[in-house]
């Protein structure tokens, strides 16, 4: 998916082509470099190594926005960490949207929504339940200048571009702050048995569902 970002002068000569693509295989990621601002989770070089590792997983998916060989943003999908409640039951059709990050100077250009749409295009995730856990302590409140609730609304709007919606849960980490949330997209081809299993994972207190 090619995009164009116009320079601040408003002229046409400064338009820079950006490619949004994926899933990107590990051998291709090894040819790329990370934008230096992609440091929300770990130093850029270490984050690139993490992306290569995720892309090499059987279920792993990495969507990238890049200019030439420089990654400007990425989205990752993988099975939940074994230490989290979401891995209970070892559901093969439950994927976590683990991270989404865009370099500072490219925020507000639509790269996040473009990467998400690329991830879900051609019905490639219709057989999966895809979820993301949003924790306010992961949000870049300082650089964004947004309040906790403004950032929460921004993230909800972003996830809604691919029809992810808010789901209730009694997970202690999510319940520890009212801005935290669980957002989920239930694929069209997910069987009822998997939907019911996901409900049992969302709620450990049976009286809540």
Phi and psi restraints in degrees (value plus and minus 20) as a CYANA .aco file:
   2 UNK   PHI     -98.4   -58.4
   2 UNK   PSI     119.8   159.8
   3 UNK   PHI    -145.9  -105.9
   3 UNK   PSI     145.8   185.8
   4 UNK   PHI    -150.8  -110.8
   4 UNK   PSI     114.0   154.0
   5 UNK   PHI    -134.1   -94.1
   5 UNK   PSI     103.6   143.6
   6 UNK   PHI    -106.9   -66.9
   6 UNK   PSI     126.2   166.2
   7 UNK   PHI     -91.8   -51.8
   7 UNK   PSI     145.8   185.8
   8 UNK   PHI     -88.4   -48.4
   8 UNK   PSI     -38.9     1.1
   9 UNK   PHI     -94.3   -54.3
   9 UNK   PSI     -34.4     5.6
  10 UNK   PHI      65.7   105.7
  10 UNK   PSI     -20.7    19.3
  11 UNK   PHI     -99.0   -59.0
  11 UNK   PSI     147.6   187.6
  12 UNK   PHI    -110.6   -70.6
  12 UNK   PSI     -38.2     1.8
  13 UNK   PHI     -91.0   -51.0
  13 UNK   PSI     -42.8    -2.8
  14 UNK   PHI    -113.2   -73.2
  14 UNK   PSI      -7.1    32.9
  15 UNK   PHI     -92.3   -52.3
  15 UNK   PSI     106.3   146.3
  16 UNK   PHI    -131.0   -91.0
  16 UNK   PSI     104.1   144.1
  17 UNK   PHI     -92.6   -52.6
  17 UNK   PSI     116.1   156.1
  18 UNK   PHI    -147.0  -107.0
  18 UNK   PSI     114.5   154.5
  19 UNK   PHI    -125.9   -85.9
  19 UNK   PSI     109.9   149.9
  20 UNK   PHI    -130.4   -90.4
  20 UNK   PSI     102.3   142.3
  21 UNK   PHI    -169.5  -129.5
  21 UNK   PSI     143.6   183.6
  22 UNK   PHI     131.7   171.7
  22 UNK   PSI     148.2   188.2
  23 UNK   PHI     -84.6   -44.6
  23 UNK   PSI     116.7   156.7
  24 UNK   PHI    -113.8   -73.8
  24 UNK   PSI     104.9   144.9
  25 UNK   PHI     -92.2   -52.2
  25 UNK   PSI     137.0   177.0
  26 UNK   PHI     -79.2   -39.2
  26 UNK   PSI     -56.6   -16.6
  27 UNK   PHI     -85.5   -45.5
  27 UNK   PSI     -48.2    -8.2
  28 UNK   PHI     -98.5   -58.5
  28 UNK   PSI     -59.3   -19.3
  29 UNK   PHI     -80.3   -40.3
  29 UNK   PSI     -52.5   -12.5
  30 UNK   PHI     -83.9   -43.9
  30 UNK   PSI     -39.5     0.5
  31 UNK   PHI    -106.6   -66.6
  31 UNK   PSI     -27.0    13.0
  32 UNK   PHI    -121.8   -81.8
  32 UNK   PSI     145.0   185.0
  33 UNK   PHI    -141.8  -101.8
  33 UNK   PSI     136.3   176.3
  34 UNK   PHI    -112.9   -72.9
  34 UNK   PSI     121.7   161.7
  35 UNK   PHI     -80.7   -40.7
  35 UNK   PSI     118.3   158.3
  36 UNK   PHI     -82.0   -42.0
  36 UNK   PSI     -39.3     0.7
  37 UNK   PHI    -102.4   -62.4
  37 UNK   PSI     -25.7    14.3
  38 UNK   PHI    -104.2   -64.2
  38 UNK   PSI      52.8    92.8
  39 UNK   PHI    -150.6  -110.6
  39 UNK   PSI       3.9    43.9
  40 UNK   PHI     -86.2   -46.2
  40 UNK   PSI     -52.5   -12.5
  41 UNK   PHI    -127.6   -87.6
  41 UNK   PSI     -54.1   -14.1
  42 UNK   PHI    -186.3  -146.3
  42 UNK   PSI     149.1   189.1
  43 UNK   PHI     -74.0   -34.0
  43 UNK   PSI     125.9   165.9
  44 UNK   PHI     -71.4   -31.4
  44 UNK   PSI     -62.6   -22.6
  45 UNK   PHI     -84.7   -44.7
  45 UNK   PSI     -57.6   -17.6
  46 UNK   PHI     -91.3   -51.3
  46 UNK   PSI     -54.4   -14.4
  47 UNK   PHI     -87.7   -47.7
  47 UNK   PSI     -56.5   -16.5
  48 UNK   PHI     -82.6   -42.6
  48 UNK   PSI     -62.1   -22.1
  49 UNK   PHI     -81.2   -41.2
  49 UNK   PSI     -57.4   -17.4
  50 UNK   PHI     -87.2   -47.2
  50 UNK   PSI     -59.0   -19.0
  51 UNK   PHI     -83.7   -43.7
  51 UNK   PSI     -61.3   -21.3
  52 UNK   PHI     -82.4   -42.4
  52 UNK   PSI     -60.7   -20.7
  53 UNK   PHI     -85.1   -45.1
  53 UNK   PSI     -64.3   -24.3
  54 UNK   PHI     -82.8   -42.8
  54 UNK   PSI     -64.2   -24.2
  55 UNK   PHI     -82.4   -42.4
  55 UNK   PSI     -44.5    -4.5
  56 UNK   PHI    -105.3   -65.3
  56 UNK   PSI     -27.5    12.5
  57 UNK   PHI     -93.0   -53.0
  57 UNK   PSI     129.0   169.0
  58 UNK   PHI     -75.4   -35.4
  58 UNK   PSI     -58.5   -18.5
  59 UNK   PHI    -119.0   -79.0
  59 UNK   PSI     -25.5    14.5
  60 UNK   PHI     -89.0   -49.0
  60 UNK   PSI     123.6   163.6
  61 UNK   PHI    -159.7  -119.7
  61 UNK   PSI     113.6   153.6
  62 UNK   PHI    -146.4  -106.4
  62 UNK   PSI     103.2   143.2
  63 UNK   PHI    -124.9   -84.9
  63 UNK   PSI     112.7   152.7
  64 UNK   PHI    -148.2  -108.2
  64 UNK   PSI     125.7   165.7
  65 UNK   PHI    -130.8   -90.8
  65 UNK   PSI     106.7   146.7
  66 UNK   PHI    -161.2  -121.2
  66 UNK   PSI     134.2   174.2
  67 UNK   PHI    -136.2   -96.2
  67 UNK   PSI      95.7   135.7
  68 UNK   PHI      36.0    76.0
  68 UNK   PSI    -137.6   -97.6
  69 UNK   PHI    -127.8   -87.8
  69 UNK   PSI      -2.5    37.5
  70 UNK   PHI    -127.0   -87.0
  70 UNK   PSI     101.1   141.1
  71 UNK   PHI     -97.3   -57.3
  71 UNK   PSI     104.6   144.6
  72 UNK   PHI    -120.7   -80.7
  72 UNK   PSI     -37.3     2.7
  73 UNK   PHI    -190.7  -150.7
  73 UNK   PSI     142.8   182.8
  74 UNK   PHI    -177.3  -137.3
  74 UNK   PSI     137.9   177.9
  75 UNK   PHI    -152.7  -112.7
  75 UNK   PSI     117.2   157.2
  76 UNK   PHI    -138.5   -98.5
  76 UNK   PSI     127.1   167.1
  77 UNK   PHI    -152.9  -112.9
  77 UNK   PSI     117.3   157.3
  78 UNK   PHI    -186.1  -146.1
  78 UNK   PSI     151.8   191.8
  79 UNK   PHI     -88.9   -48.9
  79 UNK   PSI     131.9   171.9
  80 UNK   PHI     -80.5   -40.5
  80 UNK   PSI     130.5   170.5
  81 UNK   PHI     -80.7   -40.7
  81 UNK   PSI     121.2   161.2
  82 UNK   PHI     -84.2   -44.2
  82 UNK   PSI     -38.1     1.9
  83 UNK   PHI    -106.1   -66.1
  83 UNK   PSI     -26.0    14.0
  84 UNK   PHI    -121.0   -81.0
  84 UNK   PSI     135.1   175.1
  85 UNK   PHI     -82.7   -42.7
  85 UNK   PSI     -45.3    -5.3
  86 UNK   PHI     -88.6   -48.6
  86 UNK   PSI     -32.1     7.9
  87 UNK   PHI    -108.9   -68.9
  87 UNK   PSI     -23.4    16.6
  88 UNK   PHI     -78.7   -38.7
  88 UNK   PSI     111.7   151.7
  89 UNK   PHI      66.4   106.4
  89 UNK   PSI     -29.2    10.8
  90 UNK   PHI      36.0    76.0
  90 UNK   PSI      26.6    66.6
  91 UNK   PHI     -84.5   -44.5
  91 UNK   PSI     103.7   143.7
  92 UNK   PHI     -99.4   -59.4
  92 UNK   PSI     -34.9     5.1
  93 UNK   PHI    -131.0   -91.0
  93 UNK   PSI       6.2    46.2
  94 UNK   PHI    -137.7   -97.7
  94 UNK   PSI      94.5   134.5
  95 UNK   PHI    -135.8   -95.8
  95 UNK   PSI     121.6   161.6
  96 UNK   PHI    -120.2   -80.2
  96 UNK   PSI     109.5   149.5
  97 UNK   PHI     -98.6   -58.6
  97 UNK   PSI      78.4   118.4
  98 UNK   PHI    -100.0   -60.0
  98 UNK   PSI     -56.4   -16.4
  99 UNK   PHI    -176.4  -136.4
  99 UNK   PSI     126.9   166.9
 100 UNK   PHI    -160.6  -120.6
 100 UNK   PSI     108.3   148.3
 101 UNK   PHI    -167.1  -127.1
 101 UNK   PSI     120.3   160.3
 102 UNK   PHI    -150.7  -110.7
 102 UNK   PSI     116.1   156.1
 103 UNK   PHI     -76.8   -36.8
 103 UNK   PSI     124.1   164.1
 104 UNK   PHI     -68.5   -28.5
 104 UNK   PSI     -70.8   -30.8
 105 UNK   PHI     -91.9   -51.9
 105 UNK   PSI     -29.5    10.5
 106 UNK   PHI    -126.8   -86.8
 106 UNK   PSI     -15.1    24.9
 107 UNK   PHI     -91.8   -51.8
 107 UNK   PSI     126.6   166.6
 108 UNK   PHI      65.0   105.0
 108 UNK   PSI     -17.7    22.3
 109 UNK   PHI    -118.3   -78.3
 109 UNK   PSI     -19.3    20.7
 110 UNK   PHI      68.6   108.6
 110 UNK   PSI      -9.6    30.4
 111 UNK   PHI     -87.3   -47.3
 111 UNK   PSI     -59.4   -19.4
 112 UNK   PHI     -79.3   -39.3
 112 UNK   PSI     -70.6   -30.6
 113 UNK   PHI     -86.7   -46.7
 113 UNK   PSI     -55.0   -15.0
 114 UNK   PHI     -84.8   -44.8
 114 UNK   PSI     -60.7   -20.7
 115 UNK   PHI     -85.9   -45.9
 115 UNK   PSI     -60.3   -20.3
 116 UNK   PHI     -85.4   -45.4
 116 UNK   PSI     -64.5   -24.5
 117 UNK   PHI     -82.1   -42.1
 117 UNK   PSI     -57.6   -17.6
 118 UNK   PHI     -82.6   -42.6
 118 UNK   PSI     -59.4   -19.4
 119 UNK   PHI     -82.4   -42.4
 119 UNK   PSI     -53.5   -13.5
 120 UNK   PHI    -123.3   -83.3
 120 UNK   PSI     -19.4    20.6
 121 UNK   PHI     -90.5   -50.5
 121 UNK   PSI     142.0   182.0
 122 UNK   PHI      38.1    78.1
 122 UNK   PSI       6.8    46.8
 123 UNK   PHI      37.5    77.5
 123 UNK   PSI       6.8    46.8
 124 UNK   PHI     -93.0   -53.0
 124 UNK   PSI     -32.8     7.2
 125 UNK   PHI    -139.8   -99.8
 125 UNK   PSI       1.0    41.0
 126 UNK   PHI     -91.0   -51.0
 126 UNK   PSI     -36.6     3.4
 127 UNK   PHI    -115.9   -75.9
 127 UNK   PSI      -9.6    30.4
 128 UNK   PHI    -141.1  -101.1
 128 UNK   PSI     129.3   169.3
 129 UNK   PHI    -109.5   -69.5
 129 UNK   PSI      99.4   139.4
 130 UNK   PHI    -130.2   -90.2
 130 UNK   PSI     107.9   147.9
 131 UNK   PHI    -151.2  -111.2
 131 UNK   PSI     138.1   178.1
 132 UNK   PHI    -158.1  -118.1
 132 UNK   PSI     120.0   160.0
 133 UNK   PHI    -123.8   -83.8
 133 UNK   PSI      98.8   138.8
 134 UNK   PHI    -121.2   -81.2
 134 UNK   PSI      96.4   136.4
 135 UNK   PHI    -135.0   -95.0
 135 UNK   PSI     110.9   150.9
 136 UNK   PHI     -82.6   -42.6
 136 UNK   PSI     -45.1    -5.1
 137 UNK   PHI     -95.2   -55.2
 137 UNK   PSI     -28.5    11.5
 138 UNK   PHI    -112.1   -72.1
 138 UNK   PSI     -30.0    10.0
 139 UNK   PHI    -102.9   -62.9
 139 UNK   PSI     125.5   165.5
 140 UNK   PHI    -107.2   -67.2
 140 UNK   PSI      49.7    89.7
 141 UNK   PHI     -87.1   -47.1
 141 UNK   PSI     -55.3   -15.3
 142 UNK   PHI     -86.3   -46.3
 142 UNK   PSI     -72.7   -32.7
 143 UNK   PHI     -91.4   -51.4
 143 UNK   PSI     -53.3   -13.3
 144 UNK   PHI     -95.2   -55.2
 144 UNK   PSI     -48.1    -8.1
 145 UNK   PHI      54.7    94.7
 145 UNK   PSI     -10.0    30.0
 146 UNK   PHI    -113.0   -73.0
 146 UNK   PSI     133.3   173.3
 147 UNK   PHI     -96.4   -56.4
 147 UNK   PSI     149.6   189.6
 148 UNK   PHI     -75.9   -35.9
 148 UNK   PSI     -64.4   -24.4
 149 UNK   PHI     -95.2   -55.2
 149 UNK   PSI     -52.2   -12.2
 150 UNK   PHI     -85.0   -45.0
 150 UNK   PSI     -61.8   -21.8
 151 UNK   PHI     -86.7   -46.7
 151 UNK   PSI     -60.7   -20.7
 152 UNK   PHI     -78.8   -38.8
 152 UNK   PSI     -65.6   -25.6
 153 UNK   PHI     -83.8   -43.8
 153 UNK   PSI     -57.6   -17.6
 154 UNK   PHI     -83.0   -43.0
 154 UNK   PSI     -64.0   -24.0
 155 UNK   PHI     -86.8   -46.8
 155 UNK   PSI     -60.1   -20.1
 156 UNK   PHI     -81.3   -41.3
 156 UNK   PSI     -64.4   -24.4
 157 UNK   PHI     -82.5   -42.5
 157 UNK   PSI     -60.2   -20.2
 158 UNK   PHI     -82.6   -42.6
 158 UNK   PSI     -68.0   -28.0
 159 UNK   PHI     -87.8   -47.8
 159 UNK   PSI     -48.2    -8.2
 160 UNK   PHI     -89.7   -49.7
 160 UNK   PSI     -34.1     5.9
 161 UNK   PHI     -85.1   -45.1
 161 UNK   PSI     -41.3    -1.3
 162 UNK   PHI    -138.3   -98.3
 162 UNK   PSI       5.8    45.8
 163 UNK   PHI      45.0    85.0
 163 UNK   PSI      10.3    50.3
 164 UNK   PHI    -102.6   -62.6
 164 UNK   PSI     116.4   156.4
 165 UNK   PHI    -148.9  -108.9
 165 UNK   PSI     141.3   181.3
 166 UNK   PHI     -88.6   -48.6
 166 UNK   PSI     114.8   154.8
 167 UNK   PHI    -145.2  -105.2
 167 UNK   PSI     122.0   162.0
 168 UNK   PHI     -96.8   -56.8
 168 UNK   PSI     134.4   174.4
 169 UNK   PHI    -180.8  -140.8
 169 UNK   PSI     138.1   178.1
 170 UNK   PHI    -125.9   -85.9
 170 UNK   PSI      -1.7    38.3
 171 UNK   PHI     -77.8   -37.8
 171 UNK   PSI     105.4   145.4
 172 UNK   PHI     -78.4   -38.4
 172 UNK   PSI     -59.2   -19.2
 173 UNK   PHI     -85.4   -45.4
 173 UNK   PSI     -63.9   -23.9
 174 UNK   PHI     -87.2   -47.2
 174 UNK   PSI     -58.7   -18.7
 175 UNK   PHI     -94.7   -54.7
 175 UNK   PSI     -28.5    11.5
 176 UNK   PHI     -91.8   -51.8
 176 UNK   PSI     -35.5     4.5
 177 UNK   PHI    -169.4  -129.4
 177 UNK   PSI     116.7   156.7
 178 UNK   PHI     -86.0   -46.0
 178 UNK   PSI     -36.6     3.4
 179 UNK   PHI    -102.1   -62.1
 179 UNK   PSI     -40.9    -0.9
 180 UNK   PHI     -87.0   -47.0
 180 UNK   PSI     131.7   171.7
 181 UNK   PHI    -178.0  -138.0
 181 UNK   PSI     140.7   180.7
 182 UNK   PHI    -130.7   -90.7
 182 UNK   PSI     105.6   145.6
 183 UNK   PHI    -141.5  -101.5
 183 UNK   PSI     121.7   161.7
 184 UNK   PHI    -159.8  -119.8
 184 UNK   PSI     123.3   163.3
 185 UNK   PHI    -141.7  -101.7
 185 UNK   PSI      98.6   138.6
 186 UNK   PHI    -111.8   -71.8
 186 UNK   PSI      90.0   130.0
 187 UNK   PHI     -80.4   -40.4
 187 UNK   PSI     128.4   168.4
 188 UNK   PHI     -78.7   -38.7
 188 UNK   PSI     -52.7   -12.7
 189 UNK   PHI    -119.3   -79.3
 189 UNK   PSI      -8.3    31.7
 190 UNK   PHI     -92.9   -52.9
 190 UNK   PSI     105.9   145.9
 191 UNK   PHI     -89.4   -49.4
 191 UNK   PSI     136.8   176.8
 192 UNK   PHI     -79.1   -39.1
 192 UNK   PSI     -55.2   -15.2
 193 UNK   PHI     -80.4   -40.4
 193 UNK   PSI     -58.5   -18.5
 194 UNK   PHI     -92.0   -52.0
 194 UNK   PSI     -57.7   -17.7
 195 UNK   PHI     -81.0   -41.0
 195 UNK   PSI     -62.2   -22.2
 196 UNK   PHI     -88.7   -48.7
 196 UNK   PSI     -57.6   -17.6
 197 UNK   PHI     -84.5   -44.5
 197 UNK   PSI     -59.3   -19.3
 198 UNK   PHI     -84.0   -44.0
 198 UNK   PSI     -57.5   -17.5
 199 UNK   PHI     -81.2   -41.2
 199 UNK   PSI     -59.4   -19.4
 200 UNK   PHI     -88.3   -48.3
 200 UNK   PSI     -50.4   -10.4
 201 UNK   PHI     -94.1   -54.1
 201 UNK   PSI     -59.9   -19.9
 202 UNK   PHI     -82.1   -42.1
 202 UNK   PSI     -56.3   -16.3
 203 UNK   PHI    -144.5  -104.5
 203 UNK   PSI      94.0   134.0
 204 UNK   PHI    -105.7   -65.7
 204 UNK   PSI     -41.9    -1.9
 205 UNK   PHI    -112.2   -72.2
 205 UNK   PSI      86.9   126.9
 206 UNK   PHI     -81.2   -41.2
 206 UNK   PSI     -48.1    -8.1
 207 UNK   PHI     -89.2   -49.2
 207 UNK   PSI     -28.7    11.3
 208 UNK   PHI    -108.6   -68.6
 208 UNK   PSI     -25.1    14.9
